[in-house]
Amino acid sequence: MQIYKVGGAVRDRLLGKPVTDIDWVVVGATTEEMLAKGFRPVGADFPVFLHPKSGEEYALARTERKNGRGYGGFIFHASPDVTLEEDLIRRDLTINAMAEDDQQNLTDPYHGQRDLEARLLRHVSPAFAEDPLRVLRVARFAARYAELGFTVAPETLELMRQLSESGELEALTPERSWKEIARALMEDQPQVFIEVLRECGALKVLMPEVDALFGVPQPAAHHPEIDTGVHTLSVLEQAALHKQPLSVRWACLLHDLGKGLTPEEEWPRHIAHEHKGLKLIKAVNERFKAPKDCQELALLVGKYHTHGHRALELKPSTLLELLQSFDVYRRPQRFEEFISACEMDARGRKGLEQRSYPQADYLRGAATAARSVAVQPLLEKGFKGPELGEAIKGERLKALKAYKEAASA
C-alpha cells in the first residue's frame, strides 16, 4: 500500500498558496484492507474512504470509462494493480494531475509543473471531453488563478467548445452546475468565469439570457462602456472587489437580463427592462435551482435597481412601497444586500468605478426612519386588524416625509 497526496494540495503548495483541503490516493490496496485499518467508506459510486482520525478523503487508485451522458455517466474500476499514473491520467488538468509522497517527492507524468510555470490550464488527455462538468471547472479555475496570469490552453478551449456543441452540457444536473457556478462566483475574479464560458460557447447553452446581453448597446451618457454584457462583467468584478456575498453576486449577474429582450429599433434605450427581465431571472433561478435567498434577491434587484439609483428623487410614498417590498422590518439584511447590488451596478461602468453612491446612505436612513415608527401608541389608541395596518403605514409615510425634508434641507 502506497499513499500519495494528489490534486489541489500539490498544486497550491507549488504555487505558494495556502493548502486547505487535502486529497489522498492509495495505490496497491483493496477495500477490505482499508476497512480493516479503520477507514470509513463514503457513498456507493466509487471507493472513497474517510481517515479514522483526520477525516480526510482517501481514494483507491482507479480508472474510468464513459458509459452514458453527463457527469455521472462513468464506470469506475479500482483494484490494487491500478498504477498512480493510470489514476492521474483520468484527472481534468495537468496542474491537478500531480502527486507527492510523504517525502514531498513529486510524481508528474503529464507535466503539470511545467504548465504551472507557463501559467496554462491544459487538459491531461482526450478523456477530458467525456465529462461536461469540466467545462465549468476549467472556467472556475481560470477565475481563481487569473490574478496569477493563468489562461486556458488553446487546445483545451477547443475541447471545451466541442463539449459545448455536443449537447452534453444539457445532461448536467442543476445541483452539480450550481455548485460550480456558486464556487466560481465567489472567486476573486468571477467575471473571468463568464468570459471563458462565453469564449467556448458554453454560456450560450447554460445561460443564453446572459449571453444575449453581449453586443446590446446602452446610452453612453449612463454607460460609457456601451455594451450591456461588458457592463454585467464589470458589475460582477466590482462585487468581488467589495467582497460581496454570493446572493449579491448572483443578483449582479442577472440584474439587466431584460435588456436582452429590447428590440433593436429601440436601442440604446431599454424602457421597462426591469419588468421584462423578471421572467428571465426566474427561468435562470429555476434552471440551476439556486438557493432561495439568491433567487429572491436576484428578482428584487432586477425589479427595483433603478429605484435604488433614483432613491434621492423618489416620492415618500414610492420609497415606502420599496421598503415594504423588501420587508425591511423583519428582513433588514436583504435590503442591505439590495443596496450593495445597486452600488455595484453604479460602479460597474467604465471610468466610474470609484464614484460615490450617496443613495446607499439615503436608503439606509429611510429604512431606519420607517422602522422607528412605534406600534404601541397606535394599539393604545384602539387600532387593530386592517385599521392598525393602515395606521402604521400612515405613520411610516409621515416619518419618510420628514426624513426626505430633513435630507433635502
C-alpha positions as CSV (number, residue, x, y, z in Angstrom):
1,M,0.0,0.0,0.0
2,Q,1.4,3.4,-1.1
3,I,-0.2,6.7,-0.2
4,Y,0.1,9.9,-2.2
5,K,-1.1,13.4,-1.7
6,V,-2.8,14.5,-5.0
7,G,-4.5,17.3,-6.9
8,G,-5.2,20.7,-5.4
9,A,-3.0,20.3,-2.3
10,V,0.1,19.6,-4.5
11,R,-0.8,22.3,-7.0
12,D,-1.3,25.0,-4.4
13,R,1.8,24.1,-2.4
14,L,3.9,24.6,-5.6
15,L,2.1,27.9,-6.3
16,G,2.9,29.0,-2.7
17,K,-0.8,29.3,-1.9
18,P,-2.5,28.1,1.3
19,V,-3.4,24.5,1.2
20,T,-6.9,23.9,2.8
21,D,-8.3,20.5,1.6
22,I,-6.0,17.5,1.1
23,D,-7.0,14.5,-1.1
24,W,-5.1,11.3,-1.0
25,V,-4.8,8.4,-3.4
26,V,-4.0,4.9,-2.2
27,V,-2.1,2.6,-4.6
28,G,-2.0,-1.2,-4.2
29,A,-4.8,-1.6,-1.7
30,T,-8.2,-3.2,-1.6
31,T,-11.5,-2.1,0.0
32,E,-11.1,-4.8,2.6
33,E,-7.7,-3.6,3.6
34,M,-8.9,0.0,4.0
35,L,-11.8,-1.1,6.2
36,A,-9.5,-3.3,8.3
37,K,-7.4,-0.2,9.0
38,G,-10.5,1.7,10.3
39,F,-11.3,3.8,7.2
40,R,-15.0,4.6,6.8
41,P,-16.5,4.2,3.3
42,V,-18.2,7.2,1.6
43,G,-21.0,6.7,-0.9
44,A,-21.5,3.7,-3.1
45,D,-20.3,5.0,-6.5
46,F,-16.6,4.6,-6.1
47,P,-14.1,3.6,-3.4
48,V,-13.5,6.7,-1.3
49,F,-12.9,6.4,2.5
50,L,-12.6,8.8,5.4
51,H,-9.5,8.6,7.6
52,P,-10.4,7.3,11.1
53,K,-8.7,10.3,12.8
54,S,-8.2,13.2,10.4
55,G,-11.5,12.7,8.4
56,E,-9.6,13.5,5.2
57,E,-10.6,11.6,2.0
58,Y,-8.6,8.7,0.7
59,A,-9.5,7.2,-2.7
60,L,-8.3,3.9,-4.1
61,A,-6.4,4.4,-7.4
62,R,-8.9,3.9,-10.1
63,T,-9.5,4.0,-13.9
64,E,-12.8,5.0,-15.5
65,R,-14.6,4.7,-18.8
66,K,-17.6,6.6,-20.3
67,N,-20.8,4.6,-20.5
68,G,-23.5,7.3,-20.5
69,R,-24.3,11.0,-20.7
70,G,-23.3,13.7,-18.3
71,Y,-21.2,14.0,-15.2
72,G,-22.4,10.6,-13.8
73,G,-22.1,8.5,-16.9
74,F,-18.9,6.6,-16.0
75,I,-17.9,3.1,-14.9
76,F,-15.1,3.1,-12.3
77,H,-12.6,0.3,-11.8
78,A,-10.5,0.2,-8.7
79,S,-8.0,-2.6,-7.9
80,P,-4.5,-3.0,-6.4
81,D,-3.0,-3.2,-9.8
82,V,-4.1,0.3,-11.0
83,T,-0.9,2.4,-11.1
84,L,-0.6,6.0,-9.9
85,E,0.0,7.2,-13.5
86,E,-3.2,5.5,-14.6
87,D,-5.1,7.2,-11.8
88,L,-3.7,10.6,-12.6
89,I,-4.4,10.4,-16.3
90,R,-8.2,10.5,-15.7
91,R,-7.9,13.9,-14.0
92,D,-9.0,17.1,-15.7
93,L,-6.0,19.4,-15.8
94,T,-2.2,18.7,-15.8
95,I,-1.8,21.1,-12.8
96,N,-4.3,18.8,-10.9
97,A,-2.6,15.6,-12.1
98,M,0.5,15.7,-9.8
99,A,1.2,13.6,-6.7
100,E,3.7,13.6,-4.0
101,D,4.7,11.1,-1.3
102,D,5.4,11.7,2.3
103,Q,8.9,13.0,1.5
104,Q,7.4,15.5,-1.0
105,N,8.9,13.6,-3.9
106,L,6.9,14.8,-6.9
107,T,5.2,12.4,-9.4
108,D,4.4,14.5,-12.5
109,P,3.9,12.3,-15.6
110,Y,1.8,14.8,-17.5
111,H,4.0,17.9,-17.0
112,G,1.8,19.8,-14.6
113,Q,4.7,21.6,-13.0
114,R,5.7,22.9,-16.5
115,D,2.2,24.2,-17.1
116,L,2.2,25.8,-13.6
117,E,5.3,27.8,-14.6
118,A,3.8,28.6,-18.0
119,R,0.5,29.7,-16.3
120,L,-1.5,27.3,-18.5
121,L,-4.7,25.4,-17.8
122,R,-4.3,22.4,-20.1
123,H,-6.2,19.1,-20.2
124,V,-4.4,15.9,-19.3
125,S,-5.8,13.6,-22.0
126,P,-8.6,13.4,-24.7
127,A,-10.8,11.8,-22.0
128,F,-11.3,15.4,-20.8
129,A,-14.1,15.7,-23.3
130,E,-16.0,12.9,-21.8
131,D,-17.1,14.9,-18.7
132,P,-19.2,18.1,-19.4
133,L,-18.7,19.3,-15.9
134,R,-15.1,20.0,-16.7
135,V,-16.1,23.0,-18.9
136,L,-17.4,24.7,-15.7
137,R,-14.5,23.5,-13.7
138,V,-11.8,24.9,-16.1
139,A,-13.7,28.2,-16.3
140,R,-13.7,28.3,-12.5
141,F,-10.0,27.6,-12.3
142,A,-9.5,30.4,-14.8
143,A,-11.3,32.8,-12.5
144,R,-9.4,31.6,-9.4
145,Y,-5.9,31.9,-11.0
146,A,-6.5,34.9,-13.3
147,E,-4.6,37.1,-10.9
148,L,-1.5,34.9,-11.4
149,G,-1.8,35.2,-15.2
150,F,-3.3,31.8,-15.9
151,T,-5.1,31.3,-19.2
152,V,-6.8,28.3,-20.9
153,A,-4.6,26.4,-23.4
154,P,-6.0,26.8,-26.9
155,E,-6.3,23.1,-27.4
156,T,-8.2,22.8,-24.1
157,L,-10.5,25.6,-25.1
158,E,-11.2,23.8,-28.4
159,L,-12.2,20.6,-26.5
160,M,-14.5,22.8,-24.3
161,R,-16.0,24.2,-27.4
162,Q,-16.7,20.7,-28.8
163,L,-18.3,19.7,-25.5
164,S,-20.5,22.9,-25.6
165,E,-21.7,22.0,-29.1
166,S,-22.2,18.3,-28.3
167,G,-25.3,18.6,-26.2
168,E,-23.5,17.1,-23.2
169,L,-23.9,20.2,-21.1
170,E,-27.7,19.7,-21.0
171,A,-27.1,16.4,-19.2
172,L,-25.6,18.2,-16.2
173,T,-27.9,18.2,-13.1
174,P,-28.9,21.6,-11.7
175,E,-27.2,20.7,-8.4
176,R,-23.8,20.0,-9.9
177,S,-23.9,23.0,-12.2
178,W,-24.9,25.3,-9.3
179,K,-22.1,24.0,-7.1
180,E,-19.6,25.0,-9.8
181,I,-21.3,28.3,-10.5
182,A,-21.5,29.3,-6.9
183,R,-17.8,28.5,-6.3
184,A,-16.8,30.4,-9.4
185,L,-18.8,33.5,-8.4
186,M,-17.0,33.6,-5.1
187,E,-13.6,33.6,-6.7
188,D,-11.6,36.9,-6.8
189,Q,-12.3,37.4,-10.5
190,P,-15.7,35.8,-11.2
191,Q,-16.1,37.8,-14.4
192,V,-13.3,35.6,-15.9
193,F,-15.6,32.6,-15.3
194,I,-18.3,34.1,-17.5
195,E,-15.7,35.3,-20.1
196,V,-14.3,31.7,-20.5
197,L,-17.8,30.1,-20.7
198,R,-18.7,32.6,-23.4
199,E,-15.4,32.1,-25.3
200,C,-16.0,28.3,-25.6
201,G,-19.8,28.6,-26.4
202,A,-20.9,27.2,-23.0
203,L,-22.6,30.4,-21.8
204,K,-25.0,30.3,-24.8
205,V,-26.0,26.8,-23.7
206,L,-26.1,27.3,-19.9
207,M,-27.2,30.9,-19.6
208,P,-28.5,32.1,-23.0
209,E,-30.1,35.1,-21.2
210,V,-26.7,36.4,-20.1
211,D,-25.0,35.6,-23.4
212,A,-27.7,37.6,-25.2
213,L,-26.5,40.8,-23.4
214,F,-23.2,41.0,-25.3
215,G,-23.5,43.3,-28.3
216,V,-26.5,45.1,-26.9
217,P,-25.8,48.9,-26.6
218,Q,-26.8,51.2,-23.7
219,P,-26.9,55.0,-23.6
220,A,-23.3,56.3,-23.5
221,A,-24.3,59.1,-21.1
222,H,-25.0,56.5,-18.3
223,H,-22.9,53.6,-19.6
224,P,-19.5,54.7,-21.1
225,E,-18.7,51.1,-21.7
226,I,-21.8,50.9,-24.0
227,D,-22.1,47.1,-24.2
228,T,-24.5,45.5,-21.7
229,G,-22.6,42.3,-21.5
230,V,-19.4,44.2,-20.7
231,H,-21.2,46.2,-18.1
232,T,-22.5,43.0,-16.4
233,L,-19.0,41.6,-16.2
234,S,-17.8,44.9,-14.7
235,V,-20.6,44.8,-12.1
236,L,-19.6,41.3,-11.1
237,E,-16.0,42.4,-10.9
238,Q,-16.9,45.2,-8.5
239,A,-19.0,42.8,-6.4
240,A,-15.9,40.6,-6.0
241,L,-13.6,43.6,-5.2
242,H,-16.0,44.7,-2.5
243,K,-16.2,41.1,-1.1
244,Q,-20.0,40.8,-1.6
245,P,-21.8,37.6,-0.6
246,L,-23.0,35.0,-3.1
247,S,-26.6,36.3,-3.2
248,V,-25.3,39.8,-4.2
249,R,-23.0,38.4,-6.9
250,W,-25.8,36.3,-8.3
251,A,-28.1,39.3,-8.4
252,C,-25.4,41.4,-10.1
253,L,-25.0,38.8,-12.8
254,L,-28.8,38.7,-13.6
255,H,-29.9,42.3,-12.9
256,D,-30.0,43.5,-16.5
257,L,-31.4,40.4,-18.3
258,G,-34.4,42.4,-19.6
259,K,-32.1,44.5,-21.8
260,G,-31.5,41.4,-23.9
261,L,-35.2,41.5,-24.9
262,T,-35.2,45.1,-26.2
263,P,-36.0,45.3,-29.9
264,E,-33.0,46.7,-31.9
265,E,-35.1,49.6,-33.2
266,E,-35.4,50.8,-29.6
267,W,-31.6,50.6,-28.8
268,P,-29.8,52.1,-26.9
269,R,-32.8,52.8,-24.6
270,H,-34.3,49.9,-22.6
271,I,-37.7,51.0,-21.5
272,A,-39.2,48.8,-18.7
273,H,-36.3,46.4,-18.9
274,E,-36.7,45.8,-15.2
275,H,-40.1,44.3,-15.6
276,K,-39.3,42.5,-18.8
277,G,-36.3,40.8,-17.2
278,L,-38.2,39.2,-14.3
279,K,-39.4,36.2,-16.3
280,L,-35.8,35.6,-17.5
281,I,-34.3,35.9,-14.0
282,K,-37.0,33.4,-12.7
283,A,-36.0,31.0,-15.5
284,V,-32.3,31.1,-14.7
285,N,-33.1,30.7,-11.0
286,E,-35.2,27.6,-11.6
287,R,-32.8,26.1,-14.2
288,F,-30.0,25.9,-11.6
289,K,-32.2,25.5,-8.5
290,A,-30.4,28.5,-6.9
291,P,-30.8,28.8,-3.1
292,K,-33.9,30.7,-2.0
293,D,-32.0,33.8,-0.8
294,C,-30.2,34.1,-4.1
295,Q,-33.4,33.7,-6.1
296,E,-35.3,36.3,-4.0
297,L,-32.6,38.9,-4.1
298,A,-32.0,38.5,-7.9
299,L,-35.7,39.1,-8.6
300,L,-35.9,42.1,-6.3
301,V,-32.7,43.7,-7.6
302,G,-33.9,43.1,-11.2
303,K,-37.2,44.8,-10.4
304,Y,-36.0,47.7,-8.3
305,H,-32.4,48.5,-9.1
306,T,-33.4,51.7,-11.0
307,H,-35.4,52.7,-7.9
308,G,-32.2,52.4,-6.0
309,H,-30.3,54.7,-8.4
310,R,-33.1,57.3,-8.2
311,A,-33.6,57.0,-4.4
312,L,-33.0,60.7,-3.8
313,E,-35.8,61.6,-6.2
314,L,-38.4,59.1,-5.1
315,K,-41.6,60.3,-3.5
316,P,-42.1,59.2,0.1
317,S,-45.0,57.0,-1.0
318,T,-42.8,55.3,-3.6
319,L,-40.0,54.9,-1.0
320,L,-42.4,53.3,1.4
321,E,-43.6,50.8,-1.3
322,L,-39.9,49.9,-1.9
323,L,-39.3,49.3,1.8
324,Q,-42.5,47.2,2.1
325,S,-41.5,45.1,-0.9
326,F,-38.3,44.2,0.9
327,D,-40.0,43.6,4.3
328,V,-37.3,45.8,5.9
329,Y,-38.9,45.5,9.3
330,R,-38.3,41.7,9.6
331,R,-35.6,41.2,7.0
332,P,-33.2,44.2,7.2
333,Q,-30.2,42.2,5.8
334,R,-32.0,41.6,2.4
335,F,-32.4,45.3,1.9
336,E,-28.8,45.9,2.8
337,E,-27.8,43.4,0.1
338,F,-30.1,45.2,-2.4
339,I,-28.3,48.5,-1.6
340,S,-24.9,46.7,-2.2
341,A,-26.1,45.3,-5.5
342,C,-27.3,48.8,-6.6
343,E,-23.9,50.3,-5.6
344,M,-22.0,47.6,-7.6
345,D,-24.2,48.3,-10.6
346,A,-23.4,52.0,-10.3
347,R,-19.7,51.3,-10.1
348,G,-19.6,48.7,-12.9
349,R,-19.3,51.4,-15.5
350,K,-16.1,52.3,-17.4
351,G,-14.3,55.2,-15.6
352,L,-16.9,55.4,-12.8
353,E,-15.6,52.6,-10.6
354,Q,-14.6,55.0,-7.8
355,R,-17.8,57.1,-8.0
356,S,-19.5,57.8,-4.7
357,Y,-23.0,56.4,-4.2
358,P,-24.9,58.7,-1.8
359,Q,-28.1,56.7,-2.5
360,A,-26.8,53.9,-0.2
361,D,-26.8,56.0,3.0
362,Y,-30.0,57.7,2.0
363,L,-31.8,54.3,1.6
364,R,-30.4,53.1,4.9
365,G,-31.6,56.3,6.6
366,A,-35.1,55.8,5.0
367,A,-35.3,52.3,6.3
368,T,-34.3,53.4,9.8
369,A,-36.9,56.2,9.7
370,A,-39.6,53.7,8.7
371,R,-38.6,51.2,11.3
372,S,-38.6,53.8,14.1
373,V,-42.4,54.1,14.0
374,A,-43.7,52.7,17.3
375,V,-46.7,50.4,17.1
376,Q,-47.7,50.5,20.8
377,P,-49.1,54.1,20.8
378,L,-51.4,53.0,17.9
379,L,-52.6,50.0,19.8
380,E,-53.3,52.2,22.8
381,K,-55.5,54.4,20.5
382,G,-57.6,51.3,19.8
383,F,-56.4,50.5,16.3
384,K,-56.5,46.8,15.4
385,G,-56.7,44.4,12.4
386,P,-56.6,46.0,9.0
387,E,-57.1,49.5,10.5
388,L,-53.9,49.0,12.5
389,G,-52.0,48.1,9.4
390,E,-53.2,51.3,7.6
391,A,-52.4,53.4,10.7
392,I,-48.8,52.0,10.8
393,K,-48.5,52.7,7.1
394,G,-49.7,56.3,7.6
395,E,-47.2,56.9,10.4
396,R,-44.3,55.4,8.3
397,L,-45.3,57.7,5.4
398,K,-45.1,60.7,7.8
399,A,-41.7,59.6,9.0
400,L,-40.4,59.3,5.5
401,K,-41.8,62.7,4.5
402,A,-40.0,64.2,7.5
403,Y,-36.8,62.3,6.6
404,K,-36.9,63.5,3.0
405,E,-37.4,67.1,4.0
406,A,-34.5,66.9,6.5
407,A,-32.2,65.3,3.9
408,S,-33.1,68.0,1.4
409,A,-32.6,70.8,3.8
